[in-house]
């Protein structure tokens, strides 16, 4: 029963997250039919609601350009199919010819893959589902365009919250970074080779989450740019955009750090006493970054926390270690710089927070 309740709860949360897309599709389908039937005057505007729903399905997860391409593809496929089937009738060779010509037309228009494939599938629908004798001329081409445009308008006027998806994916990525830093800190403190190996295995799985975050930010930025009621979210999304690339680098540097820490533990290299604590502090800075991004505030606390660690990665700490542990110290410096950049600092500003590896007293 407990497992059943958990599963029902999970599915309920998933339904709530997709509530807005469901409402968008329902509204777009109804409006497209209404416009095509009662405003334009088509008796059976079959393609209008279909194109509206399909356009919304693309625009919700990808760029609006892809949705526009889909509208063009539907229009080309329906137009070519209507003209040819009304002349040559239906049958196996007619369907093959219609598909070939619809795709060729899309290619000649210098269209992308979405337009070409949508032209093919739409022409198949025309050739098999509703022959032109049941409807007039190019009505369905117009219906497809109406439905697609209605879908795009609905996406702009009834948009999702662009920050909701960004928050969800941001928490995952920053959580993985936090876990990796804390995990390798604990493994180094206890000189636990097996724990370090587990941390490395987990860190290697993080790249997919980074790509999902980037995709979510691209979609969110598009919504905030085209949907008037989401314009006030642009500043919050810009903070995520600013942080996304440095966070990616921080994860990559953490994987390098973990790999070298594992090698150092296997070679029985001495762990500098302050180093595990510094990595724990960096993990705390990542938690602060997560909270400040979620609150929509400038990440000033994150900046101070990362700066405090950066300033302690001195040449003395580096000189007390062997090769692999020296790499760990250098990667700690790199991660601190990444987090400083995630707060909005430029690279030169972030690097200026590091103590020099070659003190002036050693220079000629």
N, C-alpha and C positions, 0 to 999 in steps of 0.2 A: 504493500500500500504506500509506503514511503517513496519507493521508486516511482510508482504511478503518479503520486502527487508532484514529485519533482519534474517528471516528464510533462505533465499537464501545465505546470507553472512555466517551464521553459517554452512550451509552445504558445502559451498565453502572452509571454513577453515578446516573442517573435511576432505574433499577430499585432500587438500594440505598435511595434517598431515599423511595421508595414502598413499601418492604418492610413497614413496620408497617401501613399501610392495607390492603395485600393480606392480611396475616395476620388483621387485624381482620375483614375481610369474610368470609374463609373460616371463622373460628371462629364468627362470628355466624350465618352460614347453617346450619352444622352444628348449633349449639345450638338455633336456632329450630325446625328440623325435628324434632330430638329431643324438645323440650318439647311441640310441637304433636301429634306422632305418638304418643309413648309416655307422656306425662304427662297431656295433655288427652284423648288418645284419638281424634284425627281421622285417618281412614285416608289422606287425600291432602292434607296441609297445604301446598298449593302456594304460597300467599301468604306463609307464615311466613318462609321463607328470602329471598324477594324483598324483603319489607318490611324485613327486617334489613339487607340489603345497601344498599338505597336510603337508609334512615335513616342508616347510617354514611357514605354518600357525601355527604349533606348536612351532617352534623355535623362532618365533617373539615374542610370549607372554610367553613362558616358557623356561625352561632350555634345552640346546642342548641334554642332556641325554634323555629328553622326545622325541625329534625328532628322535634320534637313535633308541629308543624303538619302535617308530612308524614304522620305516623302517623294523625292525625285524618282527614286527607283520604283516605287509603287505606281507613280503616274506614268512612267515610261512603259512598264510591263503591262499595265491595264490598257494604255492607249494602243500599243502595238498589238496586243491580244485581241482587243475589240475590232480593230480594222481588219486583221487577217481572218479571224474566225468568222466574221460576218460574210467574208468572200469565199473562203475555202471549206468552211464547215469544221466539224470536229472529228477526231479519230487519232490513232497512234501517230501517223506521220505528220498530221496537222499540228499536234501538240509539240512534237519534236521540232518542227519548223518554227513555230511561234516562240518557243524557248530560245532557239538559236538566234533568231532575228531580234528578240527583245534584249538578249545579252549583247549582241553585236551593236545594237543601237546605243546601249549604255556605254560600251567601250569607245565607240566613235565620239561620244560626248565627253570623252576624257574623264570618265567617272571612276570613283574608287570601288573597292571590293564590295562595300555595303550596297551601293546603287546597283551594281551588276547582279548580285545574287537576289536582291529584292525584286528587280525587274523580272528575273526568271521565275521566282515563286509567284508573283502576281499574275504573270501571263498564264501560268498553269491554272490558277484559280479561274481566270476568265474562260479558258478553253474547256474546263471540265465541270465547273460548278454552275455558272449562270451564262449560258450562251448568249450572244448579242441579241438574238431574237426576243429574249425576255425583257430587254431594256433598250433604250434608244442610244444609238451612236456612241459618242465619247462621254456619256454621262458619268460612267464609273471612274474615268480619269479625273473628272472634276470632283467627284465624291471623295476620291483618295486624297486629292489636294486639300479639300475642305477638312477632312478628318485629321490629316497631319498638322495643318495649321492650328486647328482647335486644340490638338494635343499640346503643341508648343505654348499656346496662349495659357492653357490651364496650368502647365508647368511653371509659367512665370507668375501667374496670379495666385495659385494655391501651392506654393513650394514647400518642400521639406525644410526643416531647420538644418541649415548647413553645418552648424556646430555640433549637433547631436552625434553625427557619424564621426566627425573629427575627434570629439571627446572620447568616443568609444575606442577608436583605433589608436589614438594617442595614449590612452591608459595602457593598452596592451604593449605597445612598443616601449614606453617608458618603464613599465613594470618589468619587462624582460631585461632592460638595461640595469635597473635596480637590483634585480635578482642576481644577475651575473656579477656585478661589483661586490655585492654583499657575500655571495657565495665564494668568490675567489679570495676575498678578505678573510673569511673564516677558515678556508682551506690553508692559506698561508700562515695564519696565526697558529693553527694546530699542526702545521706541516703534514697535512692529510693529502696524499697523492691521489687516492681514489676519489675524494670529494672534488679535487681540482679537475680531474678527468670528467666527472659528471657535469661540472659547471661548463666546461668547454663544449661538451656534447649538446647541452641546452642552448648555449650561446650561438652555436652554428645553425640553429633552426630559426633564428630571429629575422632573417632577411625577408622572408615572405611577409611578415607583419609590417615591415618598413614599406614594402611596395604597396600593400593595402592602404597604409596611411597616406602615401603619396596620391593614390587614386582617389581616396576620400577627400583629400584637400583640393584636388583638381575639380571634382564634382561640386564641392562646397563653394569654391571660389566662383565657379560658373553660376551657381544659383544666386549667390550674393551679388553678382554683377548684373544679372538680368531680371531678378525678381525685386520689385520695389519694396515690398514689405520686409525684405531681408538685407537691405542696403546697410542698415546699422550694424550688421554682423561682420562687415568687411575688415574692420580694424582687428577684431578678435581672430579672424582667419589669417590675417597677415602675420600675427604673432606665431601662429602654428607654421605658416609657410617659412618664416624666418628660421624657426627652430628645426624644421624637418631635416634639412641637409646636415647641419652639425650633429643632430641626434644620430643620423645614419653613420656619420664618421665616428662618433663616440662608440657605437656598437661594434664597428669594425675594429677600432683600436682596442676595445675591451677584449675582443676575441684574440687579437695578437698578444695582448698582455696576459691573458689566461694561458695561452699556449706556451709562452716563455716562462710563466710562473710554474707551470707543470714540469717543464724541462729543468728549471732550477731546483725544484723539490726532488726530482729524480736524481739529480747530480749532487744532492746534499749541500746546495749552496745556502749560505746563511741569509735569513730574511731580516732586513733592517727593521729594528723594533718599531719605528713610527709608521711603516708602510701599510700594514693592515688597517690601522686606524684611519689613515688618509683615504684609503679606498672606501671605507665605511662612510666617511664624510662626503665623498663624491656621490655615493649612493643616496645619502640624505639630500644632497643638492638636486638630484634627479627627482626625488619625491616632491621637493619644493617646486621644481619646474612644472611637474604634472599639476600640482594644485593651483599654481599661479596662472597657468594657461587655462585651466578649467574655470577659474574665477574671472578671467578676462582682465587681469591686471598686469602691469609691467613686471617682469620677473626680477625685481631688484634683490629680493632675498636669495634667490638662486645665484645671482651674480656675486653677492658677497660670500656665499658659501664656497663657490668654485674658486673665487679669488684667494680665499684663505688657504685652500689646499695648494693652489698654484705657487704661492709665495714660499711654501715650505719644501718644494722640490729643488733643493739646493745642490750645488756641486759636491758638498760634503756628503750628502746622502748617497749620491752617485758613486763617490770614491770608496765607500765602505762595502761595495758589493762586487761579486764576480759577474761574468759576462751576461748570463741569462737574466739575473736579477737587475743588472744595469738597464737592460731592455725594458724590464717591468717599470723601473723608475721613469725612464723616458716616455713610456706609454702613459704613465700616470700624468705626466706633464701634458701630453697630447690630449688626453681626455678632459683635463681641466680647461684647456684652450677651447676644445669643442663645446663644452658646456657654457663657457663665457660667450662664445659666438651664438649659441642658442638663445641667449638672453638679449641679443641685439647688438653686441659689440662687433666691430670690424675685426678682421684677422690681425692687423697690426696692433690694434688696441689690446686684443686678447693676449698676443705674444708679449706685449710690454709688461704684463703682470707676472711673467716668469722671471725668476732670478737668473742671472747670466751663468752659463756653464764655464765661462772663462773669465774669472774675476779680473778687474783692471790691474790688480797688483801683479798678475802673471804676464801681463802684456808688455811688450817692449815699446 
